[in-house]
């Protein structure tokens, strides 16, 4: 449903990059126009953030997907093996080959069984994927610095902003962070930090029809700083795709 042909990376302090444009324009406009309303979301504990997912407001999430053909097609694509293969191939082509090989569930089980009988580990496991709808209010919304949960492998943050809807002066960009204290660098277990605990080394501005793509590492610190549109009802709308160990 979308292309990673334009994906390019910076490799320090961890691999993080940008794909833009992402969707064909007509499909992108349809997805933006049918994005779920704020009333269906729940406020998250990580920063000032609202979420609708297969874990948060689960029944409403699947009800929305069933009622919205474009998003239902998107869901089917994201959870498919074809999507994961597409993503792994795009990363490998940019020097980021990962120790995973996507396999259908039954052959995957038989392979693990065979390796177990031979007394050898299967070092090339499989992945699974999911996505959530996320919103941050332009009036003070934020995501505090963190590195993502240990089970995550790849994250894609897709912008869902309409034409002329967002002024980058408000903020809303994804910040690449480096801790100011050495003891914070290794963060395998995803402890959180304050904004004053990290330095911003790069920001990917929030613009339409793009994906920020990064690998989860021990130092993949990222955040969204509090936004500055006091009194505004505008929302920074995104879709976050997580690729996890199966």
C-alpha positions, 0 to 999 in steps of 0.5 A: 500500500505504500512505497519505501523507495525513498527511504534514507537513513542516518546511522548515528546514534542509531539507525533512523530514517525517513520515507517521503512520499509514502502513499499514493496521493489519492490513497493518502487523502482518503486515509486522512479523511477517514482517520478516526475521531478523537472521541474513540481514543483513550489517553496514554500514560506516556506523555500527553497522548491519545491512543486507539489500538488492538490493546487500547479501546480494542473493540472500538478499534476493530469496529472502526476497521470493519466500517472503514474499507481503506483502513481495513485494507491497510490493516490487512497489509500491515499484519501480512508476511508480505509487509514484513518481507517488504520492510526487511528487504528495504532495510537490507538494501540500506545496509541494515540486514536483520537476523529474521526471515519471515515464514508462514506459521505452520512451516515456522513451527515445523522448522523450530521442531526440527531444529529442536530435535537436532539440538540446534537453535533456529537463529533466524526467527520470524516477526509479527506486526501491528499498528495503532492510531495515535494523536497528540494535542497541538496544545501541549502534547508530547511523548517523553524520551524513551527507547521502546519496549524490548520486544520491538524490532522496528517502528514506523511513525506515519504522519496523517496530516491534511493539506495545509493543516499543520504548521511546523512552527507548532513543533510535533517533530520526532526528535533523535536524542542523546542522553546527557549522562553516560549511565542513561545511554544503555537503556535496554529495558525502556526506562523513561527520561525527562526532556532535560536529561537528553540533547536533541541531535536531529529532528524529523519535522512533522509533515504530511505523507511520510514515515519516520522509520527506526530500529529499536536499540539499547540507545534508540532514545526519541521523543516529541517535545511539548507543542506550542499551540496554546488554545488550539484544538488541532491534533498531531495525528499519526499511525504507529506500526510496530514490528515485534519478535514473534 
